[in-house]
Amino acid sequence: MSTIQVFKTYACATAENFQVSLEPSGGTVKTGAQAWNFKLDQTEQTKIVSLETSISLTGALATLEALFGLDPACQKISLSSAHPELKNLLASKTDSLEVSRTDFFQLRPLWVHNGLENVGPERWTETKEVQHPVRSRIQEGQVLYQRTIPGIDKVLRFRVADIEKDLDIFHEWHNQPRVLKFWELDKPKEELRDYLKKGLQDPHQFPVILEFDETPIGYFEMYWTKEDRLGPYYDSEAFDRGFHFLIGNIEVLGFKNTDAILKAVCHYLFLEEPRTRKIMAEPRSDNTNVLKYLETFKAWRKVKEFDFPHKRAALLECKRELFFGNNYL
């Protein structure tokens, strides 16, 4: 009797939930009332997939995500006939279509909220005498990124903070001594309400709740470095990104979860804005846990140490080509 594997995913750009049921010879992908079958042949190095011609782009991508996600060793999938939209997404010029793992995780429609949007014209503005591109605005509570991560058997999601929904847990996290040491935000709830409100109104930085299986477990602040306090301390480019983060739920601390979280935030930031070439970070130079992590996640490197007015910091850098080129997902 064959074993059926089930993989669930969500297309952020279209708000579709998918379930892929996979057997050795093929399977089914479902969303709502729609369902498509696919056939699967396998060699030692390549999976060969035959999709129904009527399958949607997101349905095709969900099928490929299940095949890559359930088999971390899989590096290449061949389609017996090229799906027109997928072929266009991959900028393929041939009728046959081969999708590498490296290329697949650079495709945008499944995981990010703006995944079906084209890159718009650059429009520039100035903030505090710093010229930078106009930044797109986010909405309170908006889901930004969601991905099933088989390695930890969890659905990881980034969503914009919702003040009424998240204030209590945000306050609780910042009153933990281990968080207070680095964030220094052990403030009354009303002050933290104002802090989140200010973040939601700031076009250069926004507050994000990290969830595992729809349960809040951490907090991120994601920002554009050009107009941030970090910008003057290195040769910042127009679409460089940065982030600060904390894990508030101590039950999820540990290398495997942290590794998945940090790779997911890099994935999100590179996908959300295709012109982003670098992600930067500036932890305290004595944050040994973060700096030790660079030994295993080698897309990141320490550039230098420098002095902010409030701390001695280590400048860290992650380049797009190193992140995607080394198959961290």
N, C-alpha and C positions, 0 to 999 in steps of 0.2 A: 504494500500500500504506500503510495507516494505521500511525502510530507508537503503540506501547504504552508508557505510562509506568507504572513500578512504584513504589509507596510502601509502606514497611514501618513499622508502629507497634506499640506494646505498651500494653496496658491494665493499669496498675499495680494497680488495685483488684481485678482478677480474674485477673491473671497470664496473660493471653491475648496471643499474638503474632498480628498481622494482616498480611496482604499484600493491598494493593489494586492491581489491574491496571486501568488507565484508558485508554480510547480516546475519540475525539471524541464518539461516540454512546452511551457507557456503559462498563460494565466489570463486574468481579467482585471481591468481597471474601471472603477465605478466612481461617479460623482452624482449625487442626487438620483434622478431617475434614469440617467444615462450610464451605459456600460459598453465597453469595447473589449474584445478579445485580442490576444496577441500570441504568436508562436515563438518558441525559443530553441535555437540550436547552439551548442557550445563546443568550442575547441579548447585546447589547453590555455590559450592566451586571449581568445576573443569570444564574446557572446554575439550571436547573430539573431536579430529580432525582426519579426514580420508583424507590422502594425496594420490594423484596419485603415482603409483610406479615409474613413469618415471621422477618425479620432481627432479631437481638438488639439491645439498646440499644447495647452496645459496638461491634457491627458497624456500626450506623448512624453512630455517632460517628467510627469509623475511616474510613468513606467520606467524611464531611464534612471530616475532617482532611486527607485526601489532596487533596480538591478545593481547600481553602483553602491547603494547604501548597505544592502544585505550581503555584499561580497566586497570587503575592503581591498582584496587583492586584484579585483577587476580593473584593468587599465584602459580597456577599449571595448566599445560596442559598435557593431556594424548593423545598419538597417538594410533589409533586403530590397526595399524601395524607398527612395528619399521622400520624407514628409515635406511638402512644399514650404510650410511656414518654418519648420525646423531647419530646413536647408537655407532659407533666407536668414534666419537668426545666426547661423554658423558662417554665413557669407561663403557657402560652398558653391563652387562652379561646376561640379560634376554630378551626374545622376545618382551614383552610389554615394552613400553617406556613412562616414565613419566618425564616431564621437569619442574623443579621448576623455579620460577623467579630468585632465588639466583644463580642457576646453569647457566641459560640461559645467563645472562649478563656477565658471565665469558668466554663465547665462543668467539673465535677470528675472524672467517672469514669475518663477515659482516663489522666490523667497522674499523679495522686497516689495514694498507698497507701490513704488513707482516703476515696477518692472516692465510694464508695457509702454512706458512713455519714452519718446525719443529725447536725445540731448538737445536742449533748447539753445538759442543764441546766448552768448555771454553778454550780460549787462553789468556795468560796473558802477560802484558808488563809493562813498568815502565815510569812514567812521573814525572819529578822533584822529584825523589827519592821516589815516591809513586807507589807501585805495584797495578795493577788493571786489569780487563779483557779488552781485545781489544774491542773497541766499533764499532758497525756497522756505516757506513757512510750514510748520507742523501744527497738528491739532491735538488738543488735550485728549488723552485716551486712545489715540490712533495707534493701530498695530503697524509697526515698521518692518518687522522681520520675523519669520517663523520657520523653523526647520526641525524635522525629526532627526535625532542623533542616535543611531543604533548602538554606538559604542558605550553610551551611558543609559540607553533605553529610556530616553526622555524627549519630550517636545520642548524645545527652547524657543522663547519668544521675547522680543523687545517691543515694548509699547510705550508711548509717551505717557508720562505721569498724569494721573487724574487726581487732583488735589483732594476732593472729598473721599475718594475711594482709598487713597494711599497715604494720607497724612498720618494716621495712627501708626502704621508699620514703619514709615519713614522716621518718625519720632523715636520709636522703639530702637531701631537700628543705630541711630546716632547717639543713643545713650548707652551703648555697649562700650566698655572701656577700650577694647581692642580697636574699635572704629574711631572712637574719640581721639585716640593717640595721633591719627593721621588726618582726620577731617575737622576736628575742633568745632563741631556743630551741635553740641549738647545744649540746644536752645529750647525754650518753651514752644508748645505746639503752634501758637499763633505766629511766632517769629519764623518757624519753619514753613508755615503756610505762605507767608510773605516771600520767603526764599524761593519756594517752588513757583509761586505766581510770577515772580521776577524772571525766573528761568524760562517760563513759558512765553514770556513777552520779549525775550532776548533773541534777535535773529542769528546771533553767532554761536549760541550754545543752548542746548535744551535738555531737560531732565527725563530720564528713561528708566522704567522699571523692568528688571530682568525677571522672567518667570520660567519655572520648570513645571510643565503640565498644568499651566494656568495658575500656579501658586507663586506669589511674589517671593523671590529669594535674594534679590540684590538691586543695586542702584547704579546707574551710569550717568555721567554728564558727557555728552558728545559735542564737540566744538570744532570750529574752523580755526586753524592756527594763525592764519594771516592777520586777523583782527583781534586775536587773543593776546593776553599778556605774554605768551610764549613766542609770538611772532618775531619780536626784535632780537631774540637770543640765538637765532640761526637763520640760514638763508631760506626763509619760508616761501613756498610757492602758492599759487592762487587757490588750489583745491586740496591742500594738505588738511588732514583731519587729525583730531586728538581726542582722548577720553580720560576721564577719571572714573574709578569704580570702587565699589565695596560689595562684599558678600555679607548680607545681613543674617541669613539663616545658617547657623553654625552646623546644622545637620548635613549640609551639602558641601562643606569644606573638604578639601582633599584634592590630590593632583588630577585625577581623571576628570572630575567636574570642572575644576578651574581651567584645565587645558581645553576642554570643549567650549567653555564660555569665552575664553580669549581668542580662540580661533573663530568662533562665531561672530564676535564683534568686529574682527578684521574683515571677515567675509561680508558682513553687512555694510561696513563703511566703504569698501571697495566697490560693491555692487550698486549701492544707492547713488553714487556719483562716479560714472565711468572715467571722469577726468582726474580723479584722485590717484596720484602716483605714490604718495607716502602717507603713512600714519605715524604720528609722533606721540610720545608719552614723556612725562616729566615727574616720575615719583621722587620721593625723598631719597637722597643718596645713601641713607642708612636703612632703606627698606630692603633688607637682604632677601626676603621671600620672593619679591618681584624680580630682583636682579638675578637670583639663582635660576629662575625660570628660563632666562635667556639661554641657558646651556642646553635646553631641550627644544625650545621653539626658536630655531636658528634663522627664521625669516627676520627676527629682531636682532638689532645690535646696539650696543652702547656707544654713542657718538662722543660724549664728553660729560664732564660735570661742570656746573655753573651755579652762580648764586642769584636766586630770586631775593627780593627784599625780605621774604618771610621764611625762606628755607634754602638749604643747599640741595640742589636737585641733580639727578642724572638724566641726560637727554637720550631718549631711546628712539629708534627709527625702524620701521617696517616698510619695505618696498613691495609694490604690487607684484613685480616679476618674481621676486623670491617667494612670496606667499603662494601664488598660484603655481609657480614652476616646480615647487617641491611637494605638491600633492598633500597638503596638510588636512584636507577634508575627505 
